[in-house]
Amino acid sequence: MLLQSPQVFLGLRPFKVISFDLDDTLYNNFPYITKAEAEFLRFLQQHFPASHQWHSEHWLATKKMLIHNQPDLSHDTWKIREATATHLLLALGLSQKDAQNGAQSSLEHFLYHRSNFTVPDSSINLLTYLKQKYTLIGISNGNVDAVRIGIAPYFEFILHAGNGLKMKPAADLFQLACERLNVEPADILHVGDSFSADVVGARNFGSQAVWLNPSYGHTQTSPLSAPLPQVCISNIEQLKCLI
């Protein structure tokens, strides 16, 4: 496959680490998260039948209400899912203990389907190539199981938002990465598909950014804005052109 050249907006400085967003950067996440959401709500309706039938609209309305009351939950995808399930199970008349146990069971079911896939060989080959030259890490707002999808061996570590760490574009995950690797922000080249999370997050922190636009598996591009990434690519394999 003939690849186009990356669009360079700002000169790349030397870097030591390449950090990757995961969802929609190394694989097309849409079909997997869509199935996981459907299976999750189906599990709840099967085991805890409700008049609202666990419709996604009812779920989202409850989730928004809980985030409004507890804004910090917005940075932890696991805790907000657990809190929403527990809240709705309590509303069905379950005891606190049974509601918490039911929420935990449903989350385990969700996580199974959330990570029930393997990353494309093209991305694995790319990680293998880059790992020979750079330290690779993951910085993700999501909660995919990196071991199950087959990418964990290629990364020094993978950081996920939650447990007190705010989602990108907040600096928390980038700061923790620098502390663990003992590097400066500019030593990290961050690669991701989300302009608002990945490009803004990395650039505001002082790291360099490569924007994958469009995201993995998609053809529709997003408009460019400020702050500019150092580089924009339309295919993840174009990273090889930067090495």
FIVEXMAR-444150 format. One record per residue (C-alpha): x, y, z. Coordinates in pm, 1 decimal, m for minus. Layout:
// residues N
<numi><px>X</px><py>Y</py><pz>Z</pz></numi>
...
//
This chain:
// residues 243
<numi><px>0.0</px><py>0.0</py><pz>0.0</pz></numi>
<numi><px>137.1</px><py>338.7</py><pz>m103.3</pz></numi>
<numi><px>120.9</px><py>581.2</py><pz>187.9</pz></numi>
<numi><px>89.8</px><py>955.6</py><pz>162.3</pz></numi>
<numi><px>346.9</px><py>1169.9</py><pz>335.9</pz></numi>
<numi><px>251.7</px><py>1309.3</py><pz>676.9</pz></numi>
<numi><px>145.5</px><py>1674.6</py><pz>700.2</pz></numi>
<numi><px>406.8</px><py>1857.9</py><pz>904.8</pz></numi>
<numi><px>289.3</px><py>2173.9</py><pz>1078.7</pz></numi>
<numi><px>562.8</px><py>2220.4</py><pz>1337.1</pz></numi>
<numi><px>916.1</px><py>2086.5</py><pz>1333.1</pz></numi>
<numi><px>962.1</px><py>1768.0</py><pz>1530.5</pz></numi>
<numi><px>1220.0</px><py>1788.9</py><pz>1806.4</pz></numi>
<numi><px>1414.7</px><py>1482.4</py><pz>1918.1</pz></numi>
<numi><px>1201.2</px><py>1255.0</py><pz>2135.8</pz></numi>
<numi><px>1263.3</px><py>945.6</py><pz>2347.1</pz></numi>
<numi><px>914.2</px><py>808.4</py><pz>2403.7</pz></numi>
<numi><px>612.5</px><py>745.7</py><pz>2182.0</pz></numi>
<numi><px>284.6</px><py>736.4</py><pz>2369.7</pz></numi>
<numi><px>m25.5</px><py>596.4</py><pz>2205.4</pz></numi>
<numi><px>m389.5</px><py>652.5</py><pz>2261.5</pz></numi>
<numi><px>m551.1</px><py>309.8</py><pz>2212.8</pz></numi>
<numi><px>m915.3</px><py>323.8</py><pz>2099.3</pz></numi>
<numi><px>m954.1</px><py>434.2</py><pz>1736.7</pz></numi>
<numi><px>m579.9</px><py>489.4</py><pz>1710.1</pz></numi>
<numi><px>m447.7</px><py>132.5</py><pz>1696.5</pz></numi>
<numi><px>m781.0</px><py>m27.6</py><pz>1601.3</pz></numi>
<numi><px>m1136.8</px><py>65.1</py><pz>1509.2</pz></numi>
<numi><px>m1307.9</px><py>65.9</py><pz>1846.9</pz></numi>
<numi><px>m1663.4</px><py>140.2</py><pz>1731.2</pz></numi>
<numi><px>m1791.4</px><py>m214.0</py><pz>1663.4</pz></numi>
<numi><px>m1647.8</px><py>m350.5</py><pz>1988.2</pz></numi>
<numi><px>m1771.8</px><py>m79.5</py><pz>2222.0</pz></numi>
<numi><px>m2112.8</px><py>m84.4</py><pz>2051.5</pz></numi>
<numi><px>m2146.6</px><py>m459.0</py><pz>2104.5</pz></numi>
<numi><px>m2018.8</px><py>m434.6</py><pz>2462.1</pz></numi>
<numi><px>m2275.6</px><py>m167.1</py><pz>2547.9</pz></numi>
<numi><px>m2558.2</px><py>m373.1</py><pz>2399.8</pz></numi>
<numi><px>m2448.7</px><py>m692.7</py><pz>2575.3</pz></numi>
<numi><px>m2413.1</px><py>m505.2</py><pz>2903.8</pz></numi>
<numi><px>m2768.2</px><py>m368.1</py><pz>2898.2</pz></numi>
<numi><px>m2904.1</px><py>m703.8</py><pz>2777.6</pz></numi>
<numi><px>m2735.3</px><py>m874.9</py><pz>3072.4</pz></numi>
<numi><px>m2896.4</px><py>m632.0</py><pz>3316.3</pz></numi>
<numi><px>m3243.2</px><py>m677.7</py><pz>3166.2</pz></numi>
<numi><px>m3202.9</px><py>m1056.1</py><pz>3172.2</pz></numi>
<numi><px>m3095.9</px><py>m1073.0</py><pz>3536.9</pz></numi>
<numi><px>m3274.8</px><py>m766.2</py><pz>3672.9</pz></numi>
<numi><px>m3588.6</px><py>m708.1</py><pz>3463.5</pz></numi>
<numi><px>m3716.2</px><py>m350.4</py><pz>3473.1</pz></numi>
<numi><px>m4002.5</px><py>m159.0</py><pz>3317.1</pz></numi>
<numi><px>m3753.7</px><py>73.1</py><pz>3146.6</pz></numi>
<numi><px>m3595.1</px><py>m243.8</py><pz>3002.5</pz></numi>
<numi><px>m3253.8</px><py>m91.3</py><pz>3051.4</pz></numi>
<numi><px>m3291.0</px><py>116.2</py><pz>2736.5</pz></numi>
<numi><px>m2977.9</px><py>315.5</py><pz>2653.2</pz></numi>
<numi><px>m3169.2</px><py>645.7</py><pz>2677.0</pz></numi>
<numi><px>m3270.4</px><py>572.3</py><pz>3036.0</pz></numi>
<numi><px>m2917.2</px><py>461.2</py><pz>3119.2</pz></numi>
<numi><px>m2761.5</px><py>777.3</py><pz>2973.2</pz></numi>
<numi><px>m3007.3</px><py>1006.2</py><pz>3151.1</pz></numi>
<numi><px>m2921.7</px><py>845.1</py><pz>3484.5</pz></numi>
<numi><px>m2550.3</px><py>861.9</py><pz>3408.7</pz></numi>
<numi><px>m2571.0</px><py>1234.5</py><pz>3328.6</pz></numi>
<numi><px>m2759.9</px><py>1298.7</py><pz>3649.7</pz></numi>
<numi><px>m2495.0</px><py>1122.4</py><pz>3858.4</pz></numi>
<numi><px>m2211.9</px><py>1309.6</py><pz>3685.3</pz></numi>
<numi><px>m2392.2</px><py>1638.2</py><pz>3746.0</pz></numi>
<numi><px>m2403.6</px><py>1555.3</py><pz>4116.7</pz></numi>
<numi><px>m2051.0</px><py>1407.6</py><pz>4128.7</pz></numi>
<numi><px>m1840.2</px><py>1570.2</py><pz>3850.7</pz></numi>
<numi><px>m1528.5</px><py>1365.7</py><pz>3931.6</pz></numi>
<numi><px>m1708.7</px><py>1053.4</py><pz>3806.8</pz></numi>
<numi><px>m1676.0</px><py>1189.3</py><pz>3452.9</pz></numi>
<numi><px>m1305.2</px><py>1101.7</py><pz>3460.2</pz></numi>
<numi><px>m1352.0</px><py>735.4</py><pz>3553.7</pz></numi>
<numi><px>m1541.6</px><py>522.7</py><pz>3302.5</pz></numi>
<numi><px>m1544.0</px><py>222.3</py><pz>3535.4</pz></numi>
<numi><px>m1673.5</px><py>405.2</py><pz>3841.5</pz></numi>
<numi><px>m1945.8</px><py>593.5</py><pz>3658.5</pz></numi>
<numi><px>m2069.5</px><py>270.2</py><pz>3500.2</pz></numi>
<numi><px>m2064.9</px><py>100.0</py><pz>3839.9</pz></numi>
<numi><px>m2239.0</px><py>396.1</py><pz>4006.6</pz></numi>
<numi><px>m2509.1</px><py>411.0</py><pz>3739.6</pz></numi>
<numi><px>m2581.2</px><py>38.4</py><pz>3755.6</pz></numi>
<numi><px>m2590.3</px><py>45.9</py><pz>4136.9</pz></numi>
<numi><px>m2823.9</px><py>346.3</py><pz>4138.7</pz></numi>
<numi><px>m3068.7</px><py>181.9</py><pz>3899.8</pz></numi>
<numi><px>m3058.5</px><py>m150.9</py><pz>4082.9</pz></numi>
<numi><px>m3131.6</px><py>23.6</py><pz>4411.7</pz></numi>
<numi><px>m3428.3</px><py>190.0</py><pz>4240.9</pz></numi>
<numi><px>m3560.1</px><py>m158.6</py><pz>4160.1</pz></numi>
<numi><px>m3567.8</px><py>m235.4</py><pz>4531.4</pz></numi>
<numi><px>m3246.4</px><py>m435.1</py><pz>4571.6</pz></numi>
<numi><px>m3049.7</px><py>m404.5</py><pz>4893.7</pz></numi>
<numi><px>m2724.1</px><py>m208.9</py><pz>4888.2</pz></numi>
<numi><px>m2522.6</px><py>m530.9</py><pz>4893.7</pz></numi>
<numi><px>m2725.8</px><py>m699.2</py><pz>4618.6</pz></numi>
<numi><px>m2717.4</px><py>m384.2</py><pz>4405.6</pz></numi>
<numi><px>m2340.1</px><py>m359.4</py><pz>4435.1</pz></numi>
<numi><px>m2296.0</px><py>m728.9</py><pz>4356.9</pz></numi>
<numi><px>m2529.4</px><py>m699.0</py><pz>4059.3</pz></numi>
<numi><px>m2342.3</px><py>m396.6</py><pz>3930.9</pz></numi>
<numi><px>m2009.8</px><py>m577.7</py><pz>3964.3</pz></numi>
<numi><px>m2138.7</px><py>m882.3</py><pz>3774.1</pz></numi>
<numi><px>m2272.0</px><py>m664.4</py><pz>3493.9</pz></numi>
<numi><px>m1942.5</px><py>m475.9</py><pz>3469.2</pz></numi>
<numi><px>m1748.2</px><py>m797.8</py><pz>3440.4</pz></numi>
<numi><px>m1981.7</px><py>m899.7</py><pz>3157.9</pz></numi>
<numi><px>m1924.6</px><py>m562.5</py><pz>2990.2</pz></numi>
<numi><px>m1547.3</px><py>m584.4</py><pz>3022.8</pz></numi>
<numi><px>m1543.2</px><py>m929.8</py><pz>2863.7</pz></numi>
<numi><px>m1715.3</px><py>m799.9</py><pz>2550.5</pz></numi>
<numi><px>m1527.5</px><py>m467.9</py><pz>2566.7</pz></numi>
<numi><px>m1198.9</px><py>m648.3</py><pz>2511.5</pz></numi>
<numi><px>m1314.4</px><py>m949.0</py><pz>2309.6</pz></numi>
<numi><px>m1105.7</px><py>m879.6</py><pz>1999.1</pz></numi>
<numi><px>m747.3</px><py>m869.3</py><pz>1877.4</pz></numi>
<numi><px>m563.0</px><py>m571.2</py><pz>1736.5</pz></numi>
<numi><px>m496.0</px><py>m582.6</py><pz>1359.6</pz></numi>
<numi><px>m163.5</px><py>m731.7</py><pz>1250.9</pz></numi>
<numi><px>m69.8</px><py>m402.6</py><pz>1084.5</pz></numi>
<numi><px>m74.5</px><py>m224.6</py><pz>1421.2</pz></numi>
<numi><px>116.0</px><py>m506.6</py><pz>1590.8</pz></numi>
<numi><px>381.2</px><py>m491.6</py><pz>1318.2</pz></numi>
<numi><px>406.0</px><py>m114.4</py><pz>1361.8</pz></numi>
<numi><px>450.8</px><py>m145.1</py><pz>1739.0</pz></numi>
<numi><px>714.1</px><py>m413.4</py><pz>1687.3</pz></numi>
<numi><px>905.1</px><py>m184.0</py><pz>1451.5</pz></numi>
<numi><px>884.2</px><py>123.4</py><pz>1673.7</pz></numi>
<numi><px>973.4</px><py>m67.5</py><pz>1990.0</pz></numi>
<numi><px>1318.6</px><py>m134.4</py><pz>1844.7</pz></numi>
<numi><px>1393.1</px><py>238.7</py><pz>1850.4</pz></numi>
<numi><px>1177.5</px><py>399.1</py><pz>2119.7</pz></numi>
<numi><px>1015.2</px><py>339.0</py><pz>2454.1</pz></numi>
<numi><px>643.9</px><py>285.8</py><pz>2390.0</pz></numi>
<numi><px>368.0</px><py>361.9</py><pz>2640.0</pz></numi>
<numi><px>m9.9</px><py>386.9</py><pz>2628.9</pz></numi>
<numi><px>m215.1</px><py>681.1</py><pz>2757.2</pz></numi>
<numi><px>m585.8</px><py>610.3</py><pz>2736.4</pz></numi>
<numi><px>m910.2</px><py>756.2</py><pz>2864.6</pz></numi>
<numi><px>m1074.5</px><py>415.9</py><pz>2816.2</pz></numi>
<numi><px>m1063.1</px><py>83.6</py><pz>2997.4</pz></numi>
<numi><px>m981.0</px><py>m177.8</py><pz>2735.5</pz></numi>
<numi><px>m784.2</px><py>m480.5</py><pz>2861.6</pz></numi>
<numi><px>m449.7</px><py>m445.6</py><pz>2682.8</pz></numi>
<numi><px>m346.2</px><py>m801.1</py><pz>2770.2</pz></numi>
<numi><px>m654.2</px><py>m958.7</py><pz>2613.6</pz></numi>
<numi><px>m633.2</px><py>m758.1</py><pz>2291.3</pz></numi>
<numi><px>m265.8</px><py>m846.9</py><pz>2251.3</pz></numi>
<numi><px>m77.5</px><py>m518.3</py><pz>2282.3</pz></numi>
<numi><px>52.5</px><py>m522.9</py><pz>2639.5</pz></numi>
<numi><px>392.3</px><py>m679.5</py><pz>2554.7</pz></numi>
<numi><px>483.1</px><py>m387.3</py><pz>2329.2</pz></numi>
<numi><px>441.7</px><py>m118.4</py><pz>2594.1</pz></numi>
<numi><px>653.7</px><py>m25.5</py><pz>2892.1</pz></numi>
<numi><px>324.1</px><py>49.9</py><pz>3064.9</pz></numi>
<numi><px>m28.0</px><py>170.3</py><pz>2985.1</pz></numi>
<numi><px>m195.7</px><py>444.3</py><pz>3187.7</pz></numi>
<numi><px>m573.6</px><py>468.0</py><pz>3211.3</pz></numi>
<numi><px>m783.6</px><py>754.1</py><pz>3342.9</pz></numi>
<numi><px>m961.6</px><py>689.8</py><pz>3670.8</pz></numi>
<numi><px>m862.6</px><py>619.9</py><pz>4029.6</pz></numi>
<numi><px>m794.8</px><py>989.8</py><pz>4082.7</pz></numi>
<numi><px>m633.0</px><py>1048.0</py><pz>3741.1</pz></numi>
<numi><px>m828.3</px><py>1284.1</py><pz>3516.7</pz></numi>
<numi><px>m895.0</px><py>1209.6</py><pz>3151.9</pz></numi>
<numi><px>m703.8</px><py>1374.7</py><pz>2870.5</pz></numi>
<numi><px>m679.1</px><py>1665.2</py><pz>2793.0</pz></numi>
<numi><px>m599.8</px><py>1706.6</py><pz>3163.7</pz></numi>
<numi><px>m229.7</px><py>1672.8</py><pz>3236.3</pz></numi>
<numi><px>m256.6</px><py>1390.4</py><pz>3492.1</pz></numi>
<numi><px>m171.2</px><py>1095.7</py><pz>3267.9</pz></numi>
<numi><px>108.1</px><py>1279.6</py><pz>3084.1</pz></numi>
<numi><px>256.8</px><py>1397.2</py><pz>3413.3</pz></numi>
<numi><px>253.1</px><py>1047.2</py><pz>3560.0</pz></numi>
<numi><px>419.9</px><py>910.4</py><pz>3245.5</pz></numi>
<numi><px>702.6</px><py>1164.4</py><pz>3275.5</pz></numi>
<numi><px>750.9</px><py>1081.1</py><pz>3642.3</pz></numi>
<numi><px>763.5</px><py>707.2</py><pz>3581.3</pz></numi>
<numi><px>1007.1</px><py>738.3</py><pz>3290.4</pz></numi>
<numi><px>1206.9</px><py>1031.2</py><pz>3432.5</pz></numi>
<numi><px>1173.1</px><py>1230.3</py><pz>3110.0</pz></numi>
<numi><px>1065.7</px><py>1583.4</py><pz>3020.4</pz></numi>
<numi><px>729.1</px><py>1658.8</py><pz>2851.6</pz></numi>
<numi><px>898.9</px><py>1739.6</py><pz>2518.6</pz></numi>
<numi><px>1061.7</px><py>1394.2</py><pz>2521.4</pz></numi>
<numi><px>719.5</px><py>1239.3</py><pz>2458.3</pz></numi>
<numi><px>562.3</px><py>1217.5</py><pz>2113.0</pz></numi>
<numi><px>194.7</px><py>1143.8</py><pz>2168.7</pz></numi>
<numi><px>m13.3</px><py>979.9</py><pz>1895.1</pz></numi>
<numi><px>m391.4</px><py>986.8</py><pz>1902.7</pz></numi>
<numi><px>m710.5</px><py>1030.2</py><pz>1704.5</pz></numi>
<numi><px>m892.0</px><py>1281.3</py><pz>1926.4</pz></numi>
<numi><px>m802.6</px><py>1644.2</py><pz>1868.1</pz></numi>
<numi><px>m962.7</px><py>1763.4</py><pz>2191.4</pz></numi>
<numi><px>m813.5</px><py>1489.1</py><pz>2409.8</pz></numi>
<numi><px>m488.6</px><py>1387.6</py><pz>2243.4</pz></numi>
<numi><px>m360.1</px><py>1691.0</py><pz>2055.7</pz></numi>
<numi><px>m479.9</px><py>1954.5</py><pz>2303.2</pz></numi>
<numi><px>m376.5</px><py>1740.8</py><pz>2600.1</pz></numi>
<numi><px>m27.2</px><py>1670.0</py><pz>2472.8</pz></numi>
<numi><px>43.3</px><py>2019.2</py><pz>2341.6</pz></numi>
<numi><px>m84.2</px><py>2195.0</py><pz>2654.3</pz></numi>
<numi><px>137.9</px><py>1971.7</py><pz>2863.9</pz></numi>
<numi><px>441.2</px><py>2052.9</py><pz>2649.9</pz></numi>
<numi><px>466.1</px><py>1722.0</py><pz>2467.2</pz></numi>
<numi><px>472.6</px><py>1678.3</py><pz>2091.9</pz></numi>
<numi><px>164.0</px><py>1549.9</py><pz>1913.1</pz></numi>
<numi><px>81.0</px><py>1343.1</py><pz>1607.8</pz></numi>
<numi><px>m285.8</px><py>1360.5</py><pz>1512.2</pz></numi>
<numi><px>m438.0</px><py>1058.4</py><pz>1337.6</pz></numi>
<numi><px>m708.3</px><py>1221.3</py><pz>1124.6</pz></numi>
<numi><px>m928.3</px><py>1042.7</py><pz>1029.6</pz></numi>
<numi><px>m929.8</px><py>792.4</py><pz>1313.9</pz></numi>
<numi><px>m849.7</px><py>425.6</py><pz>1257.0</pz></numi>
<numi><px>m1092.3</px><py>256.6</py><pz>1019.1</pz></numi>
<numi><px>m1267.3</px><py>581.0</py><pz>918.8</pz></numi>
<numi><px>m1250.8</px><py>808.0</py><pz>614.9</pz></numi>
<numi><px>m1414.0</px><py>1130.2</py><pz>738.3</pz></numi>
<numi><px>m1157.5</px><py>1388.0</py><pz>850.0</pz></numi>
<numi><px>m1208.5</px><py>1645.0</py><pz>1124.3</pz></numi>
<numi><px>m1129.1</px><py>2016.7</py><pz>1085.5</pz></numi>
<numi><px>m793.8</px><py>2142.0</py><pz>1207.9</pz></numi>
<numi><px>m784.1</px><py>2387.7</py><pz>1495.5</pz></numi>
<numi><px>m542.0</px><py>2528.2</py><pz>1749.5</pz></numi>
<numi><px>m312.5</px><py>2426.0</py><pz>1903.7</pz></numi>
<numi><px>m157.4</px><py>2267.8</py><pz>1597.3</pz></numi>
<numi><px>m12.4</px><py>1918.5</py><pz>1623.4</pz></numi>
<numi><px>344.3</px><py>1876.7</py><pz>1510.7</pz></numi>
<numi><px>228.8</px><py>1630.2</py><pz>1248.5</pz></numi>
<numi><px>m100.0</px><py>1505.3</py><pz>1102.9</pz></numi>
<numi><px>m129.7</px><py>1156.2</py><pz>953.1</pz></numi>
<numi><px>m419.9</px><py>982.9</py><pz>781.6</pz></numi>
<numi><px>m290.4</px><py>628.0</py><pz>836.0</pz></numi>
<numi><px>m116.5</px><py>500.6</py><pz>1148.1</pz></numi>
<numi><px>151.5</px><py>337.5</py><pz>932.2</pz></numi>
<numi><px>272.5</px><py>684.1</py><pz>831.6</pz></numi>
<numi><px>450.7</px><py>696.4</py><pz>1166.5</pz></numi>
<numi><px>729.7</px><py>501.6</py><pz>1000.0</pz></numi>
<numi><px>796.8</px><py>806.4</py><pz>783.4</pz></numi>
<numi><px>882.9</px><py>1008.2</py><pz>1096.6</pz></numi>
<numi><px>1152.7</px><py>768.4</py><pz>1219.9</pz></numi>
//
